[in-house]
Amino acid sequence: MTVNTYTPKQTTTLETPQKVLSKQAAQAKPEANDGSQPDSNNNAKVGFVSLGCPKNLVDSERILTQLRTEGYDVVPSYNDAQLVIVNTCGFIDSAVKESLDTIGEALAENGKVLVTGCLGKKEDEIREIHPSVLGITGPHAYEEVLNQVHQHIEKPKHDPFIHLVPDHGIKLTPKHFAYLKISEGCNHRCTFCIIPSMRGDLDSRPIGDVLSEAKRLVNAGVKELLVISQDTSAYGVDTKYRTGFWEGKPVKTRMLELCEQLGEMGVWVRLHYVYPYPHVDNVIPLMAEGKILPYLDIPFQHASPRILKLMKRPGNIDKTLERIHKWREICPELIIRSTFIVGFPGETEEEFEELLQFLREAQLDRVGCFKYSPVEGATANDLPDPITEEIKEQRLEKFMAVQAEISANKLKQKIGNEYQILIDEVTSDGAIGRTYADAPEIDGVVHLTDEFEVTPGDKVWVQIIHSDEHDLWGVKVDE
């Protein structure tokens, strides 16, 4: 079982003289063939740290792409940078602390810092702790960030033949997978969430733009597209499913049509952050046909109708179970990942038991859980009967134990079967990859001990020989 506590991940192009800031730093350092390697003749040098979710990561990629397009170098150390940009997360208290600490480190190491991202919506809070930051902007404020850079670093003389930028832009993920963000914002007002106040209402990208970006990524060697947004199944609602164009053909701005087109590109297509609208049923046949991966990331959050109502989430759990069973009838290979909250204000022992019973009946494949914590600005803060930290922790542990047993049983059933896996890395112990059932960084992996004749991005067939509660072990087989 994967337990997601929503602790922000840090991806950075920077390292201090003493340490690399994160495990992902080496991956995030731009490589020579992506057009972002520093030019020793250029004095316009910027450092960059990205915090938070994949949606924030995509924002960082867009800012970095524009910096390189204008001729700025993105450098891997505080000492070499003329200023540092920190793209922050502000979803929960731990994310806010991480962001503020990172801003402080950048100021201490470099002294000149621009702040952007979700926490940028709370400028007063940032200024109170770090009054010397050069500028603050909110999320997906690409042009504003570039304008602030221009104020502090003169635009370099730009030679497009020297400062090469690939047409798919600068990417902070490994070369074989990429996030494809299809919209900004969210129309829902879940009581525990402040994302709409930070990122605004739903704003769907034109479908032609999304598909063009996907095609560029595939042409650049990407083997897996991870479709992300705040609410993927709402794609196009704000435009009334406007008809756009892709390769001369009309295509509606809608999740089904998007999946149909992505399914023709010959790569893995994985859907994240899918709100359980009825029309989600329409994409299940595409999964059964092998057009897109049979994988749904649906944050159910709870199973008690009363708690779901307090959360302002869909509340008919019986219909949810019915739909899950129907989906599996159509596509038996379907993997369902979800996240849940325990210890929501007013949650009784009986309602927590309803949640555990839902887990047992739904038999979800990948599950994350976190304890409810008040977030500044969330309406759930005003609900009566808050749960003590001790009880929250007890419920989290019990939840984890139930799901761990489910996960272990499901993974054990895979022993003896063969699966195609996508190789992510090769270590001193062997290769590590993922099946279609596993999203990068949040789900499990497949270990290929002593297998070194593969490289990241390869797809190979593997027979599963062992499992635990989280991961699988396998051996490569002839295709």
VOTIBA-154269 format. One record per residue: residue in three letters; x, z, y of N, C-alpha, C in turn. Coordinates in steps of 0.001 Angstrom, whole numbers, plus 500000, padded with zeros to 6 digits. Layout:
N
ALAXZYXZYXZY/...
// end
This chain:
479
MET500834500000498805500000500000500000500870500000501246/THR500473499236502202501136499260503494500309500094504450/VAL500901501084505065500189501898506048500711501539507426/ASN499844501007508230500231500550509565499798501579510589/THR500739502232511216500406503216512242500490502621513637/TYR500622501304513697500674500594514972501853501016515833/THR502924501497515191504149501735515932504716500393516346/PRO505007500192517628505437498877518064506770498481517454/LYS506872497216517095508142496685516624508921496186517820/GLN510231496292517733511068495862518843511872494644518422/THR511700493564519149512488492366518943513246492121520225/THR514535491897520112515331491860521318516444490851521223/THR516847490325522350518051489507522385519249490336522788/LEU519042491643522967520091492479523540520705493421522522/GLU521959493724522719522581494831522020523442495593523020/THR523472496891522862524355497700523706525765497577523158/PRO526760498003523926528121497962523378528246498791522097/GLN527413499841521949527561500742520811526694500345519608/LYS525547499721519872524608499542518759523729498331518981/VAL523234497800517863522164496807517943520862497569518101/LEU519988497119519010518794497902519324517792497943518186/SER517735496954517352516763496951516270517259496101515129/LYS516633496308513972516967495523512789516738494037513043/GLN515752493731513887515404492340514136516305491676515164/ALA517212492427515756517999491858516838518776490635516399/ALA519378490703515211520175489571514747519314488334514567/GLN518080488534514066517174487398513917516733486870515273/ALA516577487794516226516015487395517506517027486734518417/LYS518324486962518152519319486305518993519159484809518868/PRO518954484086519971518767482647519887519963481978519228/GLU519669480974518388520720480277517671521073478982518374/ALA522224478434518021522768477302518764521830476108518772/ASN521174475840517659520383474619517610518998474773518212/ASP518673475937518772517376476037519444517511475897520960/GLY518707475551521414518889475273522827519023476496523690/SER519212477670523115519220478880523923520557479602523915/GLN521571479000523338522875479638523306523476479668524707/PRO524067480778525075524629480871526416525661479790526711/ASP525658479312527943526613478337528445527621479076529309/SER528876479074528894529872479883529584530086479462531026/ASN529647478259531398529814477798532771528641478184533664/ASN527666478856533099526448479177533842526463480652534207/ASN526217480971535473526224482360535918524837482988535947/ALA523803482225535610522436482739535612522109483259534220/LYS522311484568534011522206485138532668521157486260532652/VAL520252486166531684519135487107531580519129487733530192/GLY518868489038530131518640489721528867517151489925528647/PHE516743490112527394515307490184527109515051491122525945/VAL514056492014526103513591492881525018512084492719524902/SER511600492491523672510163492308523436509655493407522518/LEU508608494101522943508002495183522170506587494802521747/GLY506099495469520688504684495352520376504338494340519313/CYS503127493806519424502505493012518379502963491555518428/PRO502594490763517397502944489344517411502403488587518616/LYS501253489020519142500710488330520327501650488508521513/ASN502249489692521623503224489930522672504500489135522413/LEU504846488999521144506031488228520784505891486781521255/VAL504693486209521084504461484834521534504617484739523050/ASP504134485747523778504338485761525232505831485738525560/SER506596486523524814508043486554525041508666485190524782/GLU508231484544523714508765483216523394508485482224524516/ARG507323482329525112506972481391526189507818481646527437/ILE508043482923527755508883483240528909510316482755528664/LEU510833483024527466512189482598527131512325481081527169/THR511302480394526675511340478930526701511428478414528123/GLN510641479002529027510667478540530408511996478885531078/LEU512558480054530771513870480408531304514920479380530898/ARG514925479024529618515911478049529152515646476662529723/THR514353476311529885514013475018530474514573474903531885/GLU514606476027532610515131476027533974516645476227534023/GLY517280476380532851518729476463532819519315477848532755/TYR518476478878532692518994480241532558519540480455531144/ASP520605481232531043521115481643529742520454482947529331/VAL520106483068528054519595484318527499520741484935526708/VAL521231486077527170522469486637526624522192487863525766/PRO523098488157524814522828489224523842523386490588524186/SER523771490847525427524254492190525748523832492577527153/TYR523648493874527350523308494378528676524416494060529686/ASN525644494162529233526769493990530156526835492578530732/ASP526465491586529938526575490194530379525386489740531215/ALA524264490469531154523041490038531830523054490427533300/GLN522544489523534141522378489849535561521132490690535786/LEU520167490534534918519006491417534898518402491368533504/VAL517524492330533230516888492441531920515377492429532090/ILE514701491667531248513237491650531212512790492448529993/VAL511878493399530193511303494169529088509815493838528999/ASN509423493226527885508018492911527636507410494060526852/THR506523494819527492506092496115526976504808496059526160/CYS504590497139525400503339497375524692502722498654525256/GLY501389498716525329500744499915525847499499500286525081/PHE499454499938523773498232500077522994497867501535522745/ILE498823502328522279498580503753522041499745504543522641/ASP499632505875522609500610506720523282502030506481522783/SER502197506304521466503546506089520935504123504780521438/ALA503260503771521635503719502485522160504124502621523622/VAL503363503405524374503700503640525786505047504337525889/LYS505254505367525062506531506085525084507686505156524738/GLU507499504345523699508541503392523299508883502458524450/SER507860501981525137508079501055526253508822501739527395/LEU508378502944527764509024503658528866510471504013528524/ASP510712504400527271512079504717526849512968503475526907/THR512410502342526507513193501104526513513518500669527940/ILE512548500814528838512807500507530250513942501404530761/GLY513886502689530403514918503618530833516287503244530299/GLU516341502827529039517619502417528458518168501186529164/ALA517290500214529440517725498995530122518249499313531526/LEU517572500238532216518046500632533547519403501316533465/ALA519559502175532454520824502902532319521973501963531968/GLU521699500969531120522746500073530648523032498928531607/ASN521991498501532353522167497329533204521871497600534671/GLY520760498296534935520420498669536306519394497787536976/LYS519245496539536501518288495621537105517281495195536039/VAL516025495634536215515031495458535162513715494951535739/LEU513160493922535094511795493463535336510938493890534159/VAL509739494372534436508821494835533399507609493920533366/THR507210493512532164505994492721531996505259493222530761/GLY504130492609530409503391492996529212502252493966529487/CYS501674494485528405500451495282528512500627496537529362/LEU501763497221529212501955498433530007502078498115531491/GLY502389496862531823502474496453533220501172496629533976/LYS500069496748533249498781497022533898498738498424534503/LYS499667499281534070499722500656534581500967500804535453/GLU501000500050536536502191500023537382502529501403537930/ASP501522502154538346501782503481538916502482504388537913/GLU502061504300536648502659505132535609504128504764535393/ILE504424503473535430505812503029535264506649503460536465/ARG506111503240537674506862503568538894507138505068539009/GLU506211505878538507506389507325538590507627507764537819/ILE507865507117536667509000507496535822510238506663536137/HIS510028505382536441511149504471536693510918503737538026/PRO511108504426539151510809503813540453511737502661540819/SER512852502519540146513828501507540552513668500160539865/VAL512630499992539018512454498673538407512201497635539506/LEU512693496422539280512632495385540316511248494789540490/GLY510482494733539417509150494129539506508353494415538255/ILE507022494392538383506128494710537265504994493689537237/THR504733493125536052503597492218535856502874492601534581/GLY501656492123534439500860492394533251501134491407532136/PRO500286491388531084500508490500529938500273489037530285/HIS500877488167529493500849486698529629500882486246531094/ALA501801486868531864501976486510533278503248485675533416/TYR503275484541532724504509483767532596505061483329533954/GLU504226482737534770504693482218536053505166483340536968/GLU504437484466536968504837485592537819506205486131537409/VAL506453486211536103507748486696535641508854485759536115/LEU508639484454535972509653483483536408509874483567537913/ASN508809483753538673508954483879540129509792485094540494/GLN509599486199539748510395487391540010511863487175539648/VAL512102486452538567513482486125538208514135485316539327/HIS513381484339539868513918483490540942514318484325542166/GLN513579485412542412513867486250543581515196486986543456/HIS515614487237542214516808488058542002518000487282541455/ILE517745486128540852518834485273540378518553483857540851/GLU519468483310541591519284481945542090519138480986540915/LYS518195480054541059517992479066540013519290478317539744/PRO519692478217538495520943477524538201520795476010538362/LYS521933475370538526521924473914538492521611473500537068/HIS520555472737536925520040472473535587520338471041535175/ASP521043470902534070521308469594533481520576469531532143/PRO519477468781532060518683468763530828519457468252529625/PHE520563467571529847521353467081528724522288468154528173/ILE522504469205528979523336470324528527522461471486528078/HIS521477471819528913520575472933528589519421472408527743/LEU519695472149526486518698471563525600517709472622525131/VAL516432472272525159515380473149524643514551472332523666/PRO514399472785522429513607472014521464512164471906521911/ASP511460470860521462510096470648521944509124471709521437/HIS509515472479520410508655473584519959508977474883520689/GLY509941474843521618510261476013522411511205476976521715/ILE511493478098522377512355479146521824511510480057520941/LYS511982480333519735511249481185518804512075482413518450/LEU511411483557518343512051484811517993511827485184516530/THR511111484342515807510915484553514378511958483732513616/PRO512173484026512341513016483144511531512462481716511558/LYS513337480742511244512953479346511413511786478908510523/HIS511548479623509422510572479120508452509150479635508670/PHE508928480582509609507542480913509943507417481140511437/ALA506195480967511935505960481104513375504531481545513616/TYR504346482296514704503005482706515121502395481634516004/LEU501124481343515748500378480350516513499223481073517203/LYS499382481358518499498348482098519230497309481134519754/ILE496034481366519388494976480421519714494115480854520898/SER494223482109521301493434482576522439494025483851522997/GLU493572484203524192493920485468524830492652486318524924/GLY492834487616525088491715488488525417490690488675524316/CYS489646489446524641488627489813523656487338490181524377/ASN486207489769523799484901490079524390484307491382523876/HIS484909491979522866484373493217522301484813494420523132/ARG484065495479523008484379496706523739484412497882522770/CYS485241497754521741485401498848520783485833500100521551/THR485235501214521216485427502408522045486820503013521933/PHE487565502652520877488907503203520712489981502290521291/CYS489600501156521850490560500116522219490513499818523717/ILE491682499563524307491750499225525734492318497823525948/ILE492414497043524866492995495706524988492257494835526013/PRO490911494807526026490247493963527029490609494331528465/SER490839495630528727491217496021530086492632495568530420/MET493428495299529408494803494853529626494913493326529595/ARG494219492712528634494375491275528421493148490458528811/GLY492082491140529237490919490420529722489985489954528623/ASP488965489188529028487994488642528084488574487443527343/LEU487846487014526321488275485898525486488558484652526322/ASP489703484035526074490100482810526758490754481899525718/SER489969481005525131490449480148524047491295479005524581/ARG492398478741523902493230477600524261492547476304523815/PRO492730475205524538492178473914524092492687473579522692/ILE491808473094521854492186472875520461493266471812520328/GLY493266470827521216494318469825521180495684470424521433/ASP495749471404522359497016472075522654497492472897521459/VAL496558473595520821496911474420519665497446473551518529/LEU496739472473518229497147471615517119498449470879517425/SER498649470509518683499915469862519061501079470822518874/GLU500881472088519266501933473080519072502212473280517587/ALA501147473365516797501316473535515348502118472379514756/LYS501815471168515176502513469992514654503991470011515042/ARG504293470427516270505696470523516695506447471542515854/LEU505791472662515551506433473688514741506693473187513324/VAL505723472495512751505896471947511407507026470916511398/ASN507060470071512413508128469070512504509502469713512644/ALA509526470932513200510799471641513381511224472402512125/GLY510415472349511071510798472982509814510053474251509468/VAL509060474626510273508273475822509965507465475584508690/LYS507508476558507777506794476437506499505513477283506450/GLU505345478156507441504170479033507452503728479275508885/LEU502455478991509154501859479239510460500952480455510348/LEU501205481459511204500389482667511214499489482615512442/VAL498208482369512221497253482208513306496872483580513841/ILE497086483789515147496833485104515734496045484977517035/SER495397486061517393494651486218518647494142487651518635/GLN493362488026519622492693489328519543491477489245518627/ASP490882488071518527489670487875517723489634486417517278/THR490280486137516148490443484754515697489117484078515396/SER488161484809514826486895484169514454486003483884515658/ALA486369484408516836485605484099518055486158482870518773/TYR487150482233518197487782481089518859486730480064519290/GLY486742479746520584485841478738521123484511479246521633/VAL484189480532521378482907481072521853482788480933523370/ASP483883481215524077483852481185525539483693479779526096/THR484060478764525332483935477366525785482700476693525193/LYS481860477499524510480691476970523805481097475886522807/TYR482230476147522141482773475256521110482974473831521629/ARG483501473766522831483732472470523482484487471506522557/THR484104470258522606484796469227521837486075468809522551/GLY487190468936521850488469468470522372488926467265521564/PHE490196466894521730490701465726521024492064466023520429/TRP492286465495519256493545465657518540493838464352517813/GLU494947463748518189495356462459517629494234461431517712/GLY493589461426518874492558460432519138491209460712518518/LYS491054461854517841489787462179517186489135463381517860/PRO487804463382517969487120464557518531487150465724517549/VAL487457466918518065487499468128517246486900469275518043/LYS485960469995517460485354471124518160486333472292518258/THR486254473025519360487059474231519559486371475364518808/ARG486629475441517514485950476396516642486848476705515449/MET486737477907514891487646478336513838487617477403512636/LEU486434476980512197486346476135511009487104474835511209/GLU486844474161512339487518472887512590489023473082512781/LEU489398474173513393490819474475513545491473474610512173/CYS490844475359511283491394475549509939491445474233509166/GLU490421473409509333490419472112508644491615471270509057/GLN491891471236510349493004470421510840494353471024510455/LEU494496472341510587495753472977510189496001472806508691/GLY494912472774507917495034472626506474495555471280506032/GLU495612470326506951496135468991506629497620468864506937/MET498256469926507419499649469818507873500678470125506797/GLY500220470519505607501135470676504487501981471936504498/VAL501548472966505231502276474236505259501300475372504986/TRP501847476557504740500995477729504592500333478036505936/VAL499035478304505909498295478696507106497621480034506807/ARG497958481058507571497484482419507309496681482922508508/LEU495478483456508254494583483908509317494699485417509527/HIS494961485805510779495033487216511143493963487565512162/TYR493619488882512202492707489428513219491356488714513217/VAL490769488616512043489486487924511880488353488934511955/TYR487519488806512966486339489666513097485281489164512107/PRO484573490042511383483717489595510277482372488999510696/TYR482410487931511506481183487206511827480664486473510589/PRO479362486144510543478836485388509397479534484053509168/HIS479969483376510251480561482052510044481943482104509403/VAL482499483306509213483747483409508455483527482898507026/ASP482289483029506533481968482513505195482363481043505044/ASN482319480294506148482538478844506069483980478462505775/VAL484925479380506029486329479024505773486749479345504337/ILE485950480122503615486326480503502245486466479277501336/PRO485567478272501400485778477074500567487100476368500859/LEU487559476385502107488858475780502421489977476507501688/MET489838477824501556490822478608500810490761478269499329/ALA489549478133498803489385477796497383489962476421497071/GLU489927475516498054490457474162497871491958474079498106/GLY492576475193498523494007475196498760494418474616500097/LYS493462474455501014493792473883502322494506474910503206/ILE494022476151503182494690477244503881494858478393502894/LEU495736479325503203495988480413502270494732481261502055/PRO494471481665500819493340482565500556493685483994500960/TYR493712484196502257494150485469502823493342485718504091/LEU492689486861504160491929487233505345492381488599505834/ASP492750488672507086493104489942507728491910490344508591/ILE491107491286508069489880491704508754489931493211509009/PRO490032493651510256490092495090510551488708495738510486/PHE488322496239509314486996496856509160486887498177509913/GLN487955498940509986488099500181510752487423501408510134/HIS486245501255509526485597502401508876484497501884507966/ALA483796502816507280482702502421506394481421503186506666/SER481490504243507451480296505011507784479507504288508877/PRO478221503994508654477438503318509691477420504068511015/ARG477358505406510964477315506154512210478644506063512964/ILE479751506204512236481062506106512884481285504696513429/LEU480900503700512662481041502314513140480227502088514405/LYS479053502700514474478240502582515681478939503240516867/LEU479541504407516630480288505078517696481496504245518135/MET482056503501517189483191502629517503482758501320518172/LYS481443501040518119480898499749518555481455498611517706/ARG481410498852516372481812497865515386480606497512514524/PRO480653496364513791479560496039512865479363497170511871/GLY478080497533511588477833498753510850477144498649509516/ASN476807497456509020476100497355507748477106497171506619/ILE477587498281506082478676498226505110478216497640503791/ASP476921497811503443476415497214502200476507495693502256/LYS476160495126503400476272493675503542477731493236503524/THR478614494082504058480038493768504023480529493682502587/LEU480152494644501757480535494614500347479951493392499651/GLU478712493065499984478064491898499393478820490615499740/ARG479262490522500992479992489332501420481349489254500742/ILE482023490404500609483325490413499927483177489910498502/HIS482151490385497807481925489932496428481633488429496392/LYS480866487949497360480541486530497411481792485690497681/TRP482619486172498612483871485460498902484723485341497645/ARG484804486413496882485644486399495681485056485534494578/GLU483743485381494572483139484451493619483544483015493944/ILE483564482694495235483932481344495662485432481125495509/CYS486216482136495840487686482033495826488268483277495168/PRO488401483282493833488884484472493117490284484915493546/GLU491088483993494092492453484345494502492507485037495857/LEU491361485198496514491329485721497875491992487096497985/ILE492880487220498971493506488492499327492883488973500631/ILE492463490229500673491884490800501889492758491954502356/ARG493233491838503585493979492917504239493076493529505302/SER493156494822505497492349495458506524493071496682507075/THR492545497178508180493034498418508770491858499362509007/PHE492157500655508980491134501679509129491651502807510017/ILE490697503543510582491000504721511398490399505939510709/VAL491200506975510542490656508249510057490757509272511183/GLY489846510250511139489859511293512161489252510857513474/PHE488370509849513450487672509454514676486788510614515119/PRO486592510816516438485788511946516914484432512036516213/GLY484135513202515691482853513427515036482823513071513575/GLU483893512502513020483908512108511608483770513345510715/THR482701513384509919482483514509509007483184514252507679/GLU483250515288506846483839515128505514483034514119504699/GLU481709514156504855480858513220504121481134511777504557/GLU481326511586505847481599510234506350482983509752505936/PHE483935510671505861485248510300505353485151509916503879/GLU484337510639503129484144510288501715483478508916501582/GLU482582508569502525482001507216502513483091506163502635/LEU484077506447503477485188505519503658485973505368502357/LEU486257506493501683486999506428500424486208505683499362/GLN484897505897499336484066505194498360484068503698498630/PHE484073503322499912484160501900500259485466501304499744/LEU486551502027499909487838501540499396487760501282497894/ARG487165502227497172487086502087495714486226500890495321/GLU485142500666496059484246499557495715484784498216496190/ALA485392498174497375485860496909497934487137496432497267/GLN487963497362496767489210496986496098490025496021496966/LEU490263496434498197491037495609499111492499495559498667/ASP493138494436498942494485494212498426495564494869499274/ARG495455494739500584496442495297501501495706496100502560/VAL496101497336502750495370498208503668496343498995504541/GLY496061499038505824496786499887506752495850500958507299/CYS496392502076507661495567503158508193496344503917509248/PHE495641504379510270496282505270511229495306506339511683/LYS495865507437512095495053508540512598494573508196514000/TYR493324508548514283492819508324515643493627509145516636/SER494007508500517719494642509229518813494042508752520122/PRO493766509651521048493173509253522319494100508298523070/VAL493518507276523637494258506310524447493681506359525858/GLU494536506497526831494070506578528204493203505373528551/GLY491961505633528984491059504563529360490058504186528291/ALA490231504701527054489295504394525971488070505292526065/THR486883504716525896485646505487526036485468506495524908/ALA486127506269523765486008507228522655486578508586523009/ASN487401508650524033487963509935524459486886510933524853/ASP485738510415525303484669511292525799483694511709524709/LEU483901511252523480482995511610522391483192513077522002/PRO482120513739521564482239515159521186482894515332519815/ASP483200516571519504483696516978518179484989516283517770/PRO486038516410518566487328515825518159487840516493516883/ILE488579515731516105489119516218514834490518516786515067/THR490825517898514426492138518508514602493213517637513956/GLU494446517778514454495566517011513904495780517344512428/GLU495572518599512067495757519009510672494792518272509753/ILE493530518196510161492540517505509330492815515996509325/LYS493193515434510461493551514009510500494650513699509491/GLU495671514538509470496803514318508566496355514434507110/GLN495509515416506819495003515576505449494213514354505020/ARG493379513843505928492570512679505583493425511429505422/LEU494435511295506259495335510147506126496034510179504773/GLU496534511345504370497224511456503089496292511149501922/LYS495051511633502008494099511380500936493735509889500891/PHE493530509299502064493245507866502152494387507073501517/MET495622507432501870496786506724501352496867506834499838/ALA496547507999499313496628508200497867495622507318497135/VAL494398507230497667493369506399497035493786504931497069/GLN494223504459498228494593503058498342495869502741497558/ALA496788503698497474498017503471496711497697503186495248/GLU496730503910494696496336503682493306495717502295493143/ILE494873501916494108494259500584494062495334499507494146/SER496246499683495084497301498697495289498189498578494062/ALA498571499721493497499438499707492317498771498979491158/ASN497483499220490944496756498556489864496666497052490089/LYS496404496661491332496292495235491633497633494524491430/LEU498716495159491865500025494538491707500436494498490231/LYS500069495519489469500414495549488049499774494379487303/GLN498575493980487763497881492855487125498606491525487323/LYS499536491488488264500272490249488517501451490056487559/ILE501837491104486847502978491008485937502698489959484867/GLY503664489072484674503523487983483703503036486691484311/ASN502440486763485500501945485555486167503057484895486975/GLU502864483612487251503816482867488062503216482559489428/TYR504028482704490467503580482458491839504661481690492589/GLN504215480866493519505162480254494441505456481272495534/ILE506726481467495841507066482394496910507902481689497965/LEU507807482194499165508575481701500299509728482679500530/ILE510957482186500472512130483041500626512307483417502093/ASP512443484717502346512663485220503706514130485511503992/GLU514834486059503015516234486405503237516963486515501916/VAL518287486435501991519140486641500832520126487744501189/THR520104488827500423520952489986500682522032490078499613/SER522816491121499682523866491324498680523288491632497309/ASP522006492030497255521356492322495978520595491131495419/GLY520374490118496232519605488965495793518636488502496863/ALA517686487668496461516743487084497413515492487940497546/ILE514853487832498708513587488516498972512623487489499539/GLY511432487431498975510432486477499451509041487065499418/ARG508071486204499647506676486637499694505785485623498982/THR504730486118498335503691485236497811502681484965498920/TYR501696484139498616500626483864499578499896485138499973/ALA500014486179499147499285487430499375499948488330500399/ASP501099487925500920501891488837501734502279488213503065/ALA501796488814504146502208488403505484503542489050505817/PRO504376488372506605505686488945506922505586490244507705/GLU506405491195507325506632492458508028505521493491507873/ILE504345493098507380503277494088507239502835494280505798/ASP503095493314504927502684493425503531503911493593502641/GLY503714493462501336504808493643500402505703492422500294/VAL506694492533499417507642491443499186507863491279497691/VAL508542490182497344508967489938495968510499489966495943/HIS511055490847495119512509490962494988512989490078493846/LEU513976489240494116514614488430493087516054488926492936/THR516218489958492126517521490589491978518538489612491396/ASP519722489556492016520835488701491578520539487210491698/GLU519549486840492504519265485421492748519869485045494105/PHE520883484199494071521584483815495299521545482313495565/GLU520956481545494642520953480089494785519722479605495549/VAL519341480341496564518216479956497413518577480285498846/THR517844479728499793518062480018501211516719480316501871/PRO516719481049503002515462481326503700514708480030504019/GLY513418480049503738512590478867503942512319478091502677/ASP513086478345501620512823477681500342511520478207499739/LYS510815477332499046509670477741498240510036477550496777/VAL509942478629496012510329478574494604509242479243493759/TRP509216478865492476508268479481491547508939480648490844/VAL508183481732490723508727482985490208507743483602489228/GLN508275484159488153507438484949487244507627486425487576/ILE506510487139487716506554488556488070506861489380486816/ILE507854490289486919508270491093485761508089492591485990/HIS507851493000487250507727494435487526506991494621488847/SER506382495802489026505673496106490275505712497602490534/ASP505472497969491802505221499364492142504004499392493055/GLU503858500420493891502682500506494755502732499517495912/HIS503911498970496185504077498144497378504530496718497066/ASP505539496599496202506248495334496040506231494839494604/LEU506758493620494459506882492985493160508343492616492904/TRP508689492463491626509991491952491228509768490753490318/GLY510608489755490467510403488554489676511696487830489349/VAL511557486790488513512681485928488177512264484493488415/LYS513192483710488914512939482300489229512706481538487931/VAL511730480633487950511426479809486773511532478348487172/ASP511696477494486193511765476062486451510433475552486942/GLU510468474686487935509225474148488504508704472999487654/
// end
